[in-house]
Amino acid sequence: MKFDIDYIAHNNRLTDFNAYIKVIVSIALMIITLILDNLAFDVIIFVLMTILILGVARISLKSYIKFLTIPIVFAVITCVFLIFFFGHGPLIYDTGFWGIGVTQSSLDLGITTFCRCFACFSCLGFLTLTTPIADILQCLYKVKVPVIFIDIALLMYNTIFIFLDQLDTMRNAQDTRLGYVGTKSTYKSLGMLFTNLFFRSLDKSETLQCSLDSRCYQGYLPVYKPKRGK
């Protein structure tokens, strides 16, 4: 089942809540999390954001887990790398392979980084899953963020969903032709998938530019101003 983050943002109990408050709270907590070097605070922020997302906004646990899937993968890879290749002091675990091991400082660094990543992503998840993109862009416009950045963000946001839809269509087409029945066919199908996606991306970018030119694009995309709760 495809994960539709835009549908979730428009259909939860906090959709009509004041977008400015959600933006300020999310960004402020992210900045505080990055500044403070406190493991307990990171855990508290993650738990608090999770309660707001699942308990208050009533977003399903499955959708929240899907949102965190990609950050989890990158966080785990990064933290494992930090644990085994950074740090100083005596080893608490020796792999016996090229002197690679784990020290107490590297273990603390990996755990702290992992918790901090999750705290920040939970803040980002709260903002993304409960606030439609039109509300977020309107907040950025009100605080005088340059229009060019808002336009780029809007185009990138729309393009991401186009690429995900193309990716889902091509993968289903390969799956119906038994493209993933074995290891060899799986690698071959993945290579063809990413190659076709690359060329499809170039084609879509040219189509997007032509559509903007045909509508007399002058460097500004009007953004709908939704009427939300005060």
SEPARO-676770 format. One record per residue: x, y, z of N, C-alpha, C in turn. Coordinates in nm, 2 decimals, padded with zeros to 4 digits. Atoms other than C-alpha are relative to their C-alpha. Layout:
BEGIN
+--------+--------+--------+--------+---------+--------+--------+--------+--------+
|  neast | nnorth |    nup | caeast | canorth |   caup |  ceast | cnorth |    cup |
+--------+--------+--------+--------+---------+--------+--------+--------+--------+
|      X |      Y |      Z |      X |       Y |      Z |      X |      Y |      Z |
...
+--------+--------+--------+--------+---------+--------+--------+--------+--------+
END
This chain:
BEGIN
+--------+--------+--------+--------+---------+--------+--------+--------+--------+
|  neast | nnorth |    nup | caeast | canorth |   caup |  ceast | cnorth |    cup |
+--------+--------+--------+--------+---------+--------+--------+--------+--------+
|  00.08 | -00.12 |  00.00 |  00.00 |   00.00 |  00.00 |  00.09 |  00.12 |  00.00 |
| -00.08 | -00.12 |  00.02 |  00.14 |   00.34 | -00.11 | -00.03 |  00.09 |  00.12 |
|  00.01 | -00.09 | -00.11 |  00.21 |   00.59 |  00.17 | -00.03 |  00.14 | -00.06 |
|  00.04 | -00.13 |  00.05 |  00.02 |   00.91 |  00.09 |  00.00 |  00.10 |  00.11 |
| -00.02 | -00.09 | -00.11 |  00.15 |   01.17 |  00.32 | -00.08 |  00.13 | -00.01 |
|  00.08 | -00.12 |  00.02 | -00.05 |   01.45 |  00.16 | -00.14 | -00.03 |  00.05 |
|  00.14 |  00.03 | -00.05 | -00.38 |   01.27 |  00.23 |  00.00 |  00.00 |  00.15 |
|  00.00 |  00.00 | -00.14 | -00.28 |   01.22 |  00.59 |  00.00 |  00.14 |  00.06 |
| -00.01 | -00.13 | -00.04 | -00.19 |   01.58 |  00.63 | -00.13 |  00.08 |  00.00 |
|  00.13 | -00.06 |  00.02 | -00.54 |   01.68 |  00.51 | -00.11 | -00.07 |  00.08 |
|  00.10 |  00.08 | -00.07 | -00.72 |   01.42 |  00.72 |  00.04 | -00.05 |  00.14 |
| -00.03 |  00.03 | -00.14 | -00.63 |   01.43 |  01.09 | -00.06 |  00.10 |  00.09 |
|  00.07 | -00.09 | -00.09 | -00.76 |   01.60 |  01.40 |  00.07 |  00.13 |  00.02 |
| -00.08 | -00.13 | -00.02 | -00.49 |   01.87 |  01.39 |  00.01 |  00.07 | -00.13 |
| -00.02 | -00.07 |  00.13 | -00.53 |   01.97 |  01.03 | -00.04 |  00.15 |  00.00 |
|  00.06 | -00.14 | -00.01 | -00.74 |   02.28 |  01.11 |  00.06 |  00.08 |  00.11 |
| -00.06 | -00.07 | -00.11 | -00.53 |   02.37 |  01.41 |  00.10 |  00.11 | -00.06 |
| -00.08 | -00.11 |  00.05 | -00.33 |   02.70 |  01.38 |  00.14 | -00.05 | -00.05 |
| -00.12 |  00.05 |  00.06 | -00.04 |   02.62 |  01.14 |  00.12 |  00.07 |  00.06 |
| -00.11 | -00.08 | -00.05 |  00.18 |   02.90 |  01.29 |  00.05 | -00.07 |  00.13 |
| -00.04 |  00.06 | -00.13 |  00.18 |   02.73 |  01.63 |  00.07 | -00.13 | -00.03 |
| -00.07 |  00.13 |  00.03 |  00.27 |   02.39 |  01.48 |  00.14 |  00.02 | -00.06 |
| -00.13 | -00.03 |  00.06 |  00.55 |   02.54 |  01.27 |  00.10 |  00.05 |  00.11 |
| -00.09 | -00.05 | -00.11 |  00.70 |   02.73 |  01.57 |  00.04 | -00.10 |  00.09 |
| -00.03 |  00.11 | -00.10 |  00.67 |   02.44 |  01.81 |  00.10 | -00.10 | -00.06 |
| -00.09 |  00.10 |  00.07 |  00.83 |   02.19 |  01.56 |  00.14 |  00.05 | -00.02 |
| -00.14 | -00.05 |  00.03 |  01.12 |   02.41 |  01.46 |  00.07 |  00.04 |  00.13 |
| -00.06 | -00.04 | -00.12 |  01.18 |   02.54 |  01.81 |  00.06 | -00.13 |  00.07 |
| -00.04 |  00.13 | -00.06 |  01.20 |   02.18 |  01.95 |  00.11 | -00.06 | -00.07 |
| -00.12 |  00.06 |  00.08 |  01.43 |   02.07 |  01.67 |  00.12 |  00.08 |  00.03 |
| -00.12 | -00.08 | -00.03 |  01.67 |   02.36 |  01.74 |  00.05 | -00.03 |  00.14 |
| -00.04 |  00.03 | -00.14 |  01.67 |   02.29 |  02.11 |  00.06 | -00.13 |  00.01 |
| -00.06 |  00.14 |  00.00 |  01.73 |   01.92 |  02.05 |  00.14 |  00.00 | -00.06 |
| -00.14 |  00.00 |  00.06 |  02.03 |   02.00 |  01.83 |  00.10 |  00.07 |  00.09 |
| -00.09 | -00.08 | -00.08 |  02.17 |   02.25 |  02.07 |  00.04 | -00.07 |  00.13 |
| -00.02 |  00.07 | -00.13 |  02.13 |   02.05 |  02.39 |  00.06 | -00.14 | -00.02 |
| -00.06 |  00.13 |  00.00 |  02.35 |   01.75 |  02.45 | -00.05 | -00.08 |  00.12 |
|  00.07 |  00.06 | -00.11 |  02.10 |   01.57 |  02.67 | -00.08 | -00.12 | -00.06 |
|  00.07 |  00.12 |  00.05 |  01.99 |   01.21 |  02.60 | -00.14 | -00.01 |  00.05 |
|  00.14 |  00.01 | -00.05 |  01.69 |   01.22 |  02.83 | -00.09 |  00.10 | -00.07 |
|  00.09 | -00.10 |  00.07 |  01.56 |   01.54 |  02.66 | -00.04 | -00.05 | -00.14 |
|  00.03 |  00.06 |  00.13 |  01.59 |   01.36 |  02.32 | -00.11 | -00.10 |  00.01 |
|  00.10 |  00.10 | -00.02 |  01.38 |   01.07 |  02.45 | -00.13 |  00.06 |  00.03 |
|  00.13 | -00.07 | -00.04 |  01.12 |   01.30 |  02.61 | -00.06 |  00.07 | -00.13 |
|  00.06 | -00.07 |  00.12 |  01.08 |   01.50 |  02.28 | -00.06 | -00.11 | -00.09 |
|  00.05 |  00.10 |  00.09 |  01.04 |   01.18 |  02.08 | -00.13 | -00.06 |  00.05 |
|  00.12 |  00.05 | -00.06 |  00.78 |   01.04 |  02.32 | -00.11 |  00.10 | -00.01 |
|  00.10 | -00.10 |  00.01 |  00.60 |   01.37 |  02.33 | -00.06 |  00.02 | -00.14 |
|  00.05 | -00.02 |  00.14 |  00.58 |   01.41 |  01.95 | -00.08 | -00.12 | -00.04 |
|  00.07 |  00.12 |  00.04 |  00.47 |   01.05 |  01.92 | -00.14 |  00.00 |  00.06 |
|  00.13 | -00.01 | -00.07 |  00.19 |   01.11 |  02.17 | -00.09 |  00.09 | -00.08 |
|  00.08 | -00.09 |  00.08 |  00.07 |   01.41 |  01.97 | -00.04 | -00.05 | -00.13 |
|  00.03 |  00.05 |  00.13 |  00.09 |   01.23 |  01.64 | -00.10 | -00.11 |  00.01 |
|  00.09 |  00.11 | -00.01 | -00.08 |   00.91 |  01.75 | -00.12 |  00.02 |  00.09 |
|  00.11 | -00.02 | -00.09 | -00.29 |   01.02 |  02.04 | -00.09 |  00.12 | -00.03 |
|  00.08 | -00.12 |  00.02 | -00.40 |   01.37 |  01.96 | -00.05 |  00.01 | -00.15 |
|  00.04 | -00.01 |  00.14 | -00.39 |   01.38 |  01.58 | -00.07 | -00.12 | -00.06 |
|  00.06 |  00.13 |  00.04 | -00.51 |   01.02 |  01.56 |  00.05 | -00.05 | -00.13 |
| -00.06 |  00.06 |  00.12 | -00.27 |   00.92 |  01.28 |  00.03 | -00.14 |  00.03 |
| -00.02 |  00.14 | -00.03 | -00.24 |   00.55 |  01.25 |  00.14 | -00.04 |  00.02 |
| -00.13 |  00.04 | -00.03 |  00.06 |   00.37 |  01.39 |  00.08 | -00.05 | -00.13 |
| -00.07 |  00.04 |  00.12 |  00.13 |   00.21 |  01.05 |  00.05 |  00.11 | -00.08 |
| -00.05 | -00.11 |  00.07 |  00.15 |   00.54 |  00.88 |  00.12 |  00.07 |  00.06 |
| -00.11 | -00.06 | -00.07 |  00.38 |   00.68 |  01.14 |  00.13 | -00.08 | -00.02 |
| -00.12 |  00.09 |  00.02 |  00.61 |   00.38 |  01.11 |  00.05 |  00.01 | -00.14 |
| -00.04 | -00.02 |  00.14 |  00.61 |   00.42 |  00.73 |  00.08 |  00.13 | -00.02 |
| -00.08 | -00.13 |  00.01 |  00.72 |   00.78 |  00.77 |  00.14 | -00.01 |  00.06 |
| -00.14 |  00.01 | -00.07 |  01.01 |   00.68 |  01.00 |  00.08 | -00.11 | -00.06 |
| -00.08 |  00.11 |  00.05 |  01.12 |   00.38 |  00.79 |  00.13 |  00.04 | -00.06 |
| -00.12 | -00.05 |  00.06 |  01.37 |   00.57 |  00.57 |  00.10 |  00.06 |  00.10 |
| -00.09 | -00.06 | -00.11 |  01.51 |   00.78 |  00.86 |  00.06 | -00.11 |  00.08 |
| -00.05 |  00.11 | -00.08 |  01.55 |   00.46 |  01.06 |  00.12 | -00.07 | -00.07 |
| -00.11 |  00.07 |  00.07 |  01.76 |   00.29 |  00.79 |  00.13 |  00.09 |  00.00 |
| -00.12 | -00.08 |  00.00 |  01.99 |   00.59 |  00.75 |  00.06 |  00.03 |  00.14 |
| -00.05 | -00.02 | -00.13 |  02.02 |   00.65 |  01.12 |  00.07 | -00.12 |  00.05 |
| -00.07 |  00.12 | -00.04 |  02.11 |   00.29 |  01.19 |  00.14 | -00.01 | -00.07 |
| -00.13 |  00.01 |  00.07 |  02.38 |   00.29 |  00.92 |  00.10 |  00.10 |  00.05 |
| -00.09 | -00.11 | -00.05 |  02.52 |   00.62 |  01.04 |  00.05 | -00.03 |  00.14 |
| -00.04 |  00.02 | -00.13 |  02.53 |   00.52 |  01.40 |  00.09 | -00.12 |  00.02 |
| -00.09 |  00.11 |  00.00 |  02.68 |   00.18 |  01.34 |  00.14 |  00.04 | -00.05 |
| -00.13 | -00.06 |  00.05 |  02.96 |   00.36 |  01.14 |  00.07 |  00.08 |  00.11 |
| -00.06 | -00.08 | -00.11 |  03.01 |   00.60 |  01.43 |  00.05 | -00.09 |  00.12 |
| -00.03 |  00.09 | -00.11 |  03.02 |   00.32 |  01.69 |  00.13 | -00.07 | -00.03 |
| -00.12 |  00.08 |  00.03 |  03.29 |   00.12 |  01.51 |  00.12 |  00.08 | -00.05 |
| -00.11 | -00.07 |  00.06 |  03.50 |   00.39 |  01.35 |  00.04 |  00.13 |  00.06 |
| -00.03 | -00.13 | -00.06 |  03.49 |   00.69 |  01.58 |  00.02 | -00.03 |  00.15 |
| -00.02 |  00.02 | -00.14 |  03.58 |   00.74 |  01.94 |  00.15 | -00.02 |  00.04 |
| -00.13 |  00.02 | -00.05 |  03.89 |   00.71 |  02.16 |  00.00 | -00.07 |  00.13 |
| -00.01 |  00.07 | -00.12 |  04.01 |   00.52 |  02.46 |  00.01 | -00.15 | -00.01 |
| -00.01 |  00.15 |  00.01 |  04.03 |   00.15 |  02.55 | -00.12 | -00.06 | -00.06 |
|  00.11 |  00.07 |  00.06 |  03.82 |  -00.09 |  02.36 | -00.08 | -00.08 |  00.10 |
|  00.09 |  00.08 | -00.08 |  03.52 |  -00.25 |  02.52 | -00.05 | -00.12 | -00.08 |
|  00.03 |  00.12 |  00.09 |  03.46 |  -00.48 |  02.22 |  00.10 |  00.01 | -00.12 |
| -00.09 |  00.01 |  00.11 |  03.72 |  -00.59 |  01.97 | -00.05 | -00.10 | -00.10 |
|  00.05 |  00.09 |  00.11 |  03.60 |  -00.74 |  01.64 |  00.11 | -00.09 | -00.05 |
| -00.11 |  00.08 |  00.05 |  03.95 |  -00.88 |  01.57 |  00.02 |  00.01 | -00.14 |
| -00.02 | -00.02 |  00.15 |  03.94 |  -00.75 |  01.22 |  00.05 |  00.14 | -00.03 |
| -00.07 | -00.12 |  00.04 |  04.19 |  -00.48 |  01.12 | -00.01 |  00.11 |  00.11 |
|  00.00 | -00.09 | -00.12 |  04.18 |  -00.33 |  01.47 | -00.13 |  00.08 |  00.02 |
|  00.12 | -00.06 | -00.02 |  03.82 |  -00.23 |  01.44 | -00.07 | -00.04 |  00.13 |
|  00.06 |  00.04 | -00.12 |  03.64 |  -00.22 |  01.77 | -00.09 |  00.12 |  00.05 |
|  00.09 | -00.09 | -00.06 |  03.40 |  -00.03 |  02.00 |  00.06 |  00.05 |  00.13 |
| -00.05 | -00.06 | -00.13 |  03.51 |   00.22 |  02.27 | -00.13 |  00.06 |  00.07 |
|  00.11 | -00.06 | -00.08 |  03.29 |   00.37 |  02.54 | -00.04 |  00.13 | -00.06 |
|  00.03 | -00.13 |  00.06 |  03.31 |   00.71 |  02.38 | -00.07 | -00.01 | -00.13 |
|  00.07 |  00.02 |  00.13 |  03.21 |   00.58 |  02.03 | -00.14 | -00.06 |  00.02 |
|  00.13 |  00.06 | -00.03 |  02.92 |   00.38 |  02.18 | -00.09 |  00.11 |  00.05 |
|  00.09 | -00.11 | -00.05 |  02.79 |   00.69 |  02.37 | -00.03 |  00.10 | -00.12 |
|  00.03 | -00.09 |  00.11 |  02.83 |   00.90 |  02.05 | -00.11 | -00.06 | -00.09 |
|  00.10 |  00.07 |  00.09 |  02.63 |   00.64 |  01.84 | -00.14 |  00.01 |  00.06 |
|  00.13 |  00.00 | -00.07 |  02.35 |   00.62 |  02.10 | -00.06 |  00.14 |  00.00 |
|  00.05 | -00.14 |  00.00 |  02.33 |   01.00 |  02.14 | -00.05 |  00.05 | -00.14 |
|  00.04 | -00.04 |  00.14 |  02.32 |   01.05 |  01.76 | -00.13 | -00.06 | -00.04 |
|  00.12 |  00.07 |  00.03 |  02.06 |   00.79 |  01.72 | -00.13 |  00.06 |  00.06 |
|  00.11 | -00.06 | -00.07 |  01.83 |   00.94 |  01.98 | -00.03 |  00.14 | -00.05 |
|  00.02 | -00.13 |  00.05 |  01.89 |   01.29 |  01.85 | -00.07 |  00.00 | -00.13 |
|  00.06 |  00.01 |  00.13 |  01.80 |   01.19 |  01.50 | -00.15 | -00.03 |  00.01 |
|  00.14 |  00.04 | -00.02 |  01.47 |   01.03 |  01.62 | -00.08 |  00.11 |  00.06 |
|  00.07 | -00.11 | -00.06 |  01.38 |   01.33 |  01.83 | -00.03 |  00.11 | -00.11 |
|  00.02 | -00.10 |  00.11 |  01.43 |   01.57 |  01.53 | -00.10 | -00.05 | -00.10 |
|  00.09 |  00.05 |  00.10 |  01.25 |   01.34 |  01.29 | -00.14 | -00.01 |  00.05 |
|  00.13 |  00.00 | -00.06 |  00.96 |   01.31 |  01.53 | -00.06 |  00.14 | -00.01 |
|  00.05 | -00.14 |  00.02 |  00.93 |   01.69 |  01.53 | -00.04 |  00.03 | -00.14 |
|  00.03 | -00.02 |  00.15 |  00.95 |   01.69 |  01.15 | -00.13 | -00.07 | -00.04 |
|  00.12 |  00.08 |  00.03 |  00.69 |   01.41 |  01.14 | -00.13 |  00.07 |  00.05 |
|  00.12 | -00.07 | -00.05 |  00.45 |   01.61 |  01.36 | -00.04 |  00.11 | -00.09 |
|  00.04 | -00.11 |  00.09 |  00.47 |   01.91 |  01.13 | -00.05 | -00.05 | -00.13 |
|  00.03 |  00.05 |  00.13 |  00.46 |   01.71 |  00.81 | -00.13 | -00.08 | -00.01 |
|  00.12 |  00.09 |  00.00 |  00.18 |   01.46 |  00.90 | -00.12 |  00.08 |  00.05 |
|  00.12 | -00.07 | -00.05 | -00.05 |   01.72 |  01.06 | -00.03 |  00.13 | -00.07 |
|  00.01 | -00.13 |  00.06 |  00.00 |   02.03 |  00.84 |  00.01 | -00.01 | -00.15 |
|  00.00 |  00.01 |  00.15 | -00.09 |   02.05 |  00.47 |  00.11 |  00.10 | -00.05 |
| -00.12 | -00.07 |  00.05 |  00.19 |   02.19 |  00.25 | -00.04 |  00.15 | -00.03 |
|  00.05 | -00.14 |  00.03 | -00.03 |   02.50 |  00.16 |  00.02 |  00.08 |  00.13 |
| -00.02 | -00.08 | -00.13 | -00.03 |   02.60 |  00.53 |  00.14 |  00.03 |  00.03 |
| -00.14 | -00.02 | -00.03 |  00.34 |   02.55 |  00.57 |  00.06 |  00.11 | -00.09 |
| -00.05 | -00.10 |  00.09 |  00.42 |   02.75 |  00.26 | -00.05 |  00.14 |  00.03 |
|  00.06 | -00.13 | -00.03 |  00.18 |   03.03 |  00.37 |  00.07 |  00.06 |  00.13 |
| -00.07 | -00.05 | -00.12 |  00.36 |   03.05 |  00.71 |  00.14 |  00.05 | -00.04 |
| -00.13 | -00.05 |  00.05 |  00.70 |   03.08 |  00.53 | -00.02 |  00.13 | -00.07 |
|  00.03 | -00.12 |  00.07 |  00.55 |   03.35 |  00.31 | -00.02 |  00.12 |  00.10 |
|  00.03 | -00.11 | -00.09 |  00.43 |   03.55 |  00.61 |  00.12 |  00.04 |  00.08 |
| -00.12 | -00.04 | -00.07 |  00.77 |   03.54 |  00.78 |  00.11 |  00.05 | -00.10 |
| -00.09 | -00.07 |  00.10 |  00.93 |   03.69 |  00.46 |  00.11 | -00.09 | -00.05 |
| -00.10 |  00.09 |  00.06 |  01.11 |   03.38 |  00.34 |  00.00 |  00.04 | -00.15 |
|  00.00 | -00.04 |  00.15 |  01.23 |   03.46 | -00.02 | -00.09 | -00.09 | -00.08 |
|  00.10 |  00.07 |  00.08 |  00.97 |   03.37 | -00.27 |  00.06 | -00.12 | -00.08 |
| -00.06 |  00.10 |  00.08 |  01.22 |   03.17 | -00.48 |  00.01 | -00.13 |  00.08 |
| -00.01 |  00.12 | -00.08 |  01.27 |   02.92 | -00.19 | -00.13 | -00.06 |  00.02 |
|  00.13 |  00.06 | -00.01 |  00.90 |   02.88 | -00.15 | -00.04 | -00.07 | -00.13 |
|  00.04 |  00.06 |  00.13 |  00.85 |   02.81 | -00.52 |  00.08 | -00.13 | -00.02 |
| -00.08 |  00.12 |  00.01 |  01.14 |   02.56 | -00.52 | -00.06 | -00.11 |  00.09 |
|  00.05 |  00.10 | -00.10 |  00.99 |   02.38 | -00.21 | -00.13 | -00.05 | -00.06 |
|  00.13 |  00.04 |  00.05 |  00.64 |   02.37 | -00.38 |  00.03 | -00.10 | -00.12 |
| -00.02 |  00.08 |  00.12 |  00.78 |   02.23 | -00.71 |  00.06 | -00.14 |  00.04 |
| -00.06 |  00.13 | -00.05 |  01.00 |   01.97 | -00.52 | -00.11 | -00.09 |  00.06 |
|  00.10 |  00.08 | -00.07 |  00.71 |   01.86 | -00.31 | -00.10 | -00.07 | -00.10 |
|  00.09 |  00.06 |  00.10 |  00.48 |   01.81 | -00.61 |  00.08 | -00.11 | -00.08 |
| -00.08 |  00.09 |  00.08 |  00.76 |   01.64 | -00.81 |  00.03 | -00.13 |  00.07 |
| -00.02 |  00.12 | -00.08 |  00.83 |   01.39 | -00.53 | -00.11 | -00.10 | -00.02 |
|  00.12 |  00.09 |  00.01 |  00.48 |   01.25 | -00.55 | -00.01 | -00.05 | -00.14 |
|  00.00 |  00.05 |  00.14 |  00.50 |   01.23 | -00.93 |  00.10 | -00.12 | -00.02 |
| -00.10 |  00.10 |  00.01 |  00.82 |   01.03 | -00.90 | -00.03 | -00.13 |  00.07 |
|  00.04 |  00.12 | -00.08 |  00.69 |   00.80 | -00.63 | -00.11 | -00.07 | -00.08 |
|  00.11 |  00.07 |  00.08 |  00.38 |   00.73 | -00.85 |  00.06 | -00.07 | -00.12 |
| -00.06 |  00.07 |  00.12 |  00.60 |   00.65 | -01.15 |  00.08 | -00.12 |  00.05 |
| -00.07 |  00.11 | -00.06 |  00.82 |   00.43 | -00.93 | -00.09 | -00.12 |  00.03 |
|  00.10 |  00.11 | -00.04 |  00.52 |   00.24 | -00.80 | -00.06 | -00.07 | -00.12 |
|  00.05 |  00.06 |  00.12 |  00.38 |   00.19 | -01.15 |  00.10 | -00.09 | -00.07 |
| -00.10 |  00.09 |  00.07 |  00.71 |   00.06 | -01.30 |  00.03 | -00.12 |  00.08 |
| -00.03 |  00.12 | -00.08 |  00.77 |  -00.17 | -01.00 | -00.11 | -00.10 | -00.01 |
|  00.11 |  00.10 |  00.02 |  00.42 |  -00.32 | -01.03 |  00.00 | -00.07 | -00.14 |
| -00.01 |  00.06 |  00.13 |  00.48 |  -00.37 | -01.40 |  00.10 | -00.11 | -00.01 |
| -00.10 |  00.10 | -00.01 |  00.80 |  -00.55 | -01.33 | -00.04 | -00.12 |  00.08 |
|  00.05 |  00.10 | -00.09 |  00.64 |  -00.75 | -01.05 | -00.10 | -00.10 | -00.07 |
|  00.10 |  00.09 |  00.07 |  00.36 |  -00.88 | -01.28 |  00.07 | -00.08 | -00.11 |
| -00.08 |  00.08 |  00.10 |  00.63 |  -01.00 | -01.53 |  00.10 | -00.08 |  00.07 |
| -00.09 |  00.09 | -00.08 |  00.80 |  -01.20 | -01.25 |  00.15 |  00.06 |  00.00 |
| -00.13 | -00.06 |  00.00 |  01.09 |  -00.95 | -01.24 |  00.08 | -00.02 |  00.13 |
| -00.06 |  00.01 | -00.13 |  01.17 |  -01.03 | -00.87 | -00.01 | -00.14 |  00.05 |
|  00.01 |  00.14 | -00.04 |  01.15 |  -01.41 | -00.86 |  00.13 | -00.06 |  00.05 |
| -00.13 |  00.06 | -00.04 |  01.52 |  -01.47 | -00.81 |  00.10 |  00.12 |  00.02 |
| -00.10 | -00.10 | -00.03 |  01.84 |  -01.29 | -00.71 |  00.05 |  00.07 | -00.13 |
| -00.05 | -00.06 |  00.12 |  01.97 |  -01.24 | -01.06 | -00.10 |  00.09 | -00.07 |
|  00.10 | -00.08 |  00.06 |  01.64 |  -01.12 | -01.20 | -00.04 |  00.13 |  00.09 |
|  00.03 | -00.11 | -00.09 |  01.59 |  -00.89 | -00.89 |  00.10 |  00.11 | -00.03 |
| -00.11 | -00.10 |  00.02 |  01.93 |  -00.71 | -00.95 | -00.03 |  00.06 | -00.14 |
|  00.02 | -00.05 |  00.13 |  01.85 |  -00.68 | -01.32 | -00.12 |  00.09 | -00.01 |
|  00.12 | -00.09 |  00.00 |  01.50 |  -00.54 | -01.26 |  00.03 |  00.13 |  00.07 |
| -00.03 | -00.13 | -00.07 |  01.63 |  -00.29 | -01.00 |  00.09 |  00.09 | -00.09 |
| -00.08 | -00.08 |  00.09 |  01.89 |  -00.17 | -01.25 | -00.08 |  00.07 | -00.11 |
|  00.09 | -00.06 |  00.10 |  01.63 |  -00.12 | -01.52 | -00.09 |  00.10 |  00.06 |
|  00.09 | -00.09 | -00.07 |  01.40 |   00.04 | -01.27 |  00.06 |  00.14 |  00.02 |
| -00.07 | -00.13 | -00.03 |  01.65 |   00.31 | -01.16 |  00.04 |  00.07 | -00.13 |
| -00.04 | -00.06 |  00.13 |  01.77 |   00.36 | -01.52 | -00.12 |  00.07 | -00.06 |
|  00.12 | -00.06 |  00.06 |  01.42 |   00.42 | -01.65 | -00.05 |  00.12 |  00.08 |
|  00.05 | -00.11 | -00.08 |  01.33 |   00.64 | -01.35 |  00.09 |  00.12 | -00.03 |
| -00.09 | -00.12 |  00.03 |  01.64 |   00.86 | -01.43 | -00.05 |  00.07 | -00.13 |
|  00.04 | -00.06 |  00.13 |  01.53 |   00.91 | -01.79 | -00.14 |  00.06 |  00.01 |
|  00.13 | -00.06 | -00.01 |  01.17 |   00.96 | -01.69 |  00.00 |  00.13 |  00.08 |
| -00.01 | -00.12 | -00.08 |  01.28 |   01.22 | -01.44 |  00.04 |  00.12 | -00.09 |
| -00.04 | -00.11 |  00.10 |  01.46 |   01.42 | -01.72 | -00.12 |  00.04 | -00.08 |
|  00.11 | -00.03 |  00.08 |  01.15 |   01.39 | -01.93 | -00.10 |  00.08 |  00.07 |
|  00.10 | -00.07 | -00.08 |  00.92 |   01.51 | -01.65 |  00.05 |  00.14 |  00.03 |
| -00.05 | -00.14 | -00.02 |  01.15 |   01.81 | -01.58 | -00.01 |  00.09 | -00.12 |
|  00.02 | -00.08 |  00.12 |  01.14 |   01.92 | -01.94 | -00.15 |  00.03 | -00.01 |
|  00.14 | -00.02 |  00.01 |  00.76 |   01.88 | -01.93 | -00.05 |  00.11 |  00.10 |
|  00.03 | -00.10 | -00.10 |  00.74 |   02.09 | -01.61 |  00.04 |  00.13 | -00.05 |
| -00.05 | -00.13 |  00.05 |  00.95 |   02.36 | -01.76 | -00.09 |  00.06 | -00.11 |
|  00.09 | -00.04 |  00.11 |  00.73 |   02.37 | -02.07 | -00.13 |  00.05 |  00.05 |
|  00.13 | -00.04 | -00.06 |  00.42 |   02.39 | -01.86 |  00.01 |  00.14 |  00.07 |
| -00.02 | -00.13 | -00.06 |  00.56 |   02.68 | -01.66 |  00.02 |  00.11 | -00.10 |
| -00.02 | -00.10 |  00.10 |  00.67 |   02.87 | -01.97 | -00.14 |  00.03 | -00.07 |
|  00.13 | -00.02 |  00.06 |  00.32 |   02.82 | -02.13 | -00.09 |  00.08 |  00.08 |
|  00.09 | -00.08 | -00.09 |  00.16 |   02.98 | -01.83 |  00.07 |  00.13 |  00.04 |
| -00.06 | -00.13 | -00.01 |  00.39 |   03.28 | -01.85 |  00.06 |  00.01 |  00.14 |
| -00.06 |  00.00 | -00.14 |  00.59 |   03.19 | -01.53 |  00.10 |  00.12 |  00.01 |
| -00.08 | -00.12 | -00.02 |  00.76 |   03.51 | -01.40 |  00.08 | -00.01 |  00.13 |
| -00.08 |  00.02 | -00.12 |  00.94 |   03.37 | -01.10 | -00.08 |  00.00 |  00.13 |
|  00.08 |  00.01 | -00.11 |  00.64 |   03.35 | -00.87 | -00.12 | -00.09 | -00.02 |
|  00.12 |  00.09 |  00.01 |  00.38 |   03.08 | -00.81 | -00.10 |  00.04 |  00.11 |
|  00.10 | -00.03 | -00.10 |  00.06 |   03.19 | -00.64 | -00.03 | -00.12 |  00.09 |
|  00.03 |  00.11 | -00.09 |  00.00 |   02.98 | -00.33 | -00.14 |  00.03 |  00.07 |
|  00.14 | -00.01 | -00.06 | -00.36 |   02.91 | -00.21 |  00.01 |  00.03 |  00.15 |
|  00.00 | -00.04 | -00.14 | -00.42 |   03.07 |  00.13 | -00.12 | -00.06 |  00.07 |
|  00.11 |  00.07 | -00.06 | -00.64 |   02.82 |  00.32 | -00.05 |  00.07 |  00.13 |
|  00.06 | -00.06 | -00.12 | -00.87 |   02.94 |  00.60 |  00.00 | -00.10 |  00.11 |
| -00.02 |  00.09 | -00.11 | -00.76 |   02.76 |  00.91 | -00.04 |  00.06 |  00.13 |
|  00.04 | -00.04 | -00.14 | -00.84 |   02.78 |  01.28 |  00.09 |  00.11 |  00.05 |
| -00.09 | -00.10 | -00.06 | -00.71 |   03.08 |  01.46 |  00.08 | -00.05 |  00.11 |
+--------+--------+--------+--------+---------+--------+--------+--------+--------+
END
